[in-house]
Amino acid sequence: EVQLVESGGGLVQAGGSLRLSCAASGISFDDYAIGWFRQVPGKEREGVSCISSSDSITHYADSVKGRFTISKDNAKNTVYLQMNSLKPEDTAVYFCAATFYYSDTYCSNGGEGYDYWGQGTQVTVSS
């Protein structure tokens, strides 16, 4: 059984930082591309950042470029999303997901094509 478990969410003031983690069991991140997505109630899910299985390709939404960094520790089978300079508009539930086939399009369109999903972690940024 494949499981993805996110952690690291919480409440932070604007300008602060959080690091989200996504730990997997049942699959190896050596073989899968991983994406971070977020969703606000009433809005479509948005791609935040994705990384290929080889770590050679990363993709960021324009809204987070220069503030968020995705990284992967294959030894720990964990992907991280370092979020700096957080803004109130970053408030959302953040999900990690895995796909065998990396695509910038899969990342940009909210995760269509991603096969496995975590349960999400809430990030709240206060102004």
C-alpha positions in Angstrom: 0.0 0.0 0.0 1.3 3.4 -0.9 1.1 6.1 1.7 2.2 9.7 1.5 2.2 11.6 4.8 2.7 15.4 5.0 3.8 17.2 8.1 5.2 20.6 9.1 2.1 22.8 8.5 0.9 25.3 11.1 0.2 28.9 11.8 2.9 31.5 11.0 3.0 35.3 10.7 3.5 36.9 7.3 7.2 37.0 6.5 7.8 33.8 8.4 8.9 30.4 7.2 7.8 26.8 7.4 9.2 23.6 6.0 6.8 20.9 4.9 7.8 17.3 4.7 6.3 14.5 2.6 7.3 11.0 3.7 6.4 8.0 1.6 6.0 4.3 2.1 5.2 1.7 -0.6 7.1 3.6 -3.3 10.6 4.9 -3.8 11.1 8.5 -4.6 14.0 7.4 -6.7 11.4 6.3 -9.2 8.7 8.9 -8.8 8.3 12.6 -9.4 6.8 14.5 -6.5 4.7 17.5 -6.4 3.3 19.9 -3.8 -0.2 21.3 -4.4 -2.4 23.5 -2.4 -6.1 24.2 -2.2 -8.3 26.7 -0.6 -12.0 25.9 0.0 -14.0 26.9 -3.0 -11.0 27.2 -5.3 -9.3 24.8 -7.7 -6.2 22.9 -6.5 -3.1 24.7 -7.5 0.3 23.3 -8.4 3.0 24.8 -6.2 6.2 23.0 -7.0 7.3 19.7 -8.4 10.5 17.8 -8.7 11.5 15.0 -11.1 12.6 11.6 -9.8 16.2 12.3 -10.7 16.0 15.8 -9.0 17.2 17.3 -12.3 14.0 19.2 -13.0 12.1 21.4 -10.7 9.1 23.6 -11.4 7.6 26.4 -9.4 4.4 28.3 -9.7 5.1 32.0 -10.5 3.4 33.0 -7.2 6.1 31.1 -5.2 9.3 31.5 -7.3 12.1 32.9 -5.2 10.3 32.1 -1.9 9.8 28.3 -2.0 12.3 25.6 -2.5 11.6 22.0 -3.2 14.2 19.3 -2.4 14.3 15.6 -2.0 16.2 13.2 0.3 16.0 9.8 -1.5 17.7 8.1 1.4 14.9 9.1 3.7 12.3 8.8 0.9 11.2 12.3 1.9 10.5 15.5 -0.1 10.6 18.9 1.5 9.1 22.3 0.6 10.9 25.1 2.3 8.6 28.1 2.4 10.1 31.5 3.1 8.6 35.0 3.1 5.2 33.6 3.6 2.2 35.7 2.6 -1.4 35.5 3.8 -2.4 34.3 0.2 -0.2 31.2 0.8 -2.8 30.0 3.3 -4.2 26.7 2.1 -4.1 22.9 2.7 -0.9 21.6 1.1 -0.8 18.2 -0.4 2.1 16.1 -1.7 1.6 13.7 -4.6 3.6 11.2 -6.6 3.6 10.3 -10.3 5.8 8.0 -12.3 5.9 10.4 -15.2 7.2 13.9 -14.6 5.6 16.8 -16.5 5.5 20.5 -16.0 2.0 20.4 -17.3 1.0 17.9 -14.6 2.4 20.2 -12.1 0.8 23.4 -13.4 -2.7 21.9 -13.9 -3.3 21.1 -10.3 -1.9 17.6 -10.2 -3.8 15.8 -12.9 -1.8 12.7 -13.7 -0.5 12.3 -10.1 -1.4 8.9 -8.8 -0.8 9.0 -5.1 -1.8 11.7 -2.7 -1.3 12.5 0.9 -4.0 13.7 3.3 -2.8 17.3 3.4 -1.4 19.7 6.0 -2.9 23.1 6.8 -0.7 26.2 6.4 -2.1 29.4 7.8 -0.3 32.7 7.4 -1.6 35.6 9.4 -1.2 39.2 8.4 
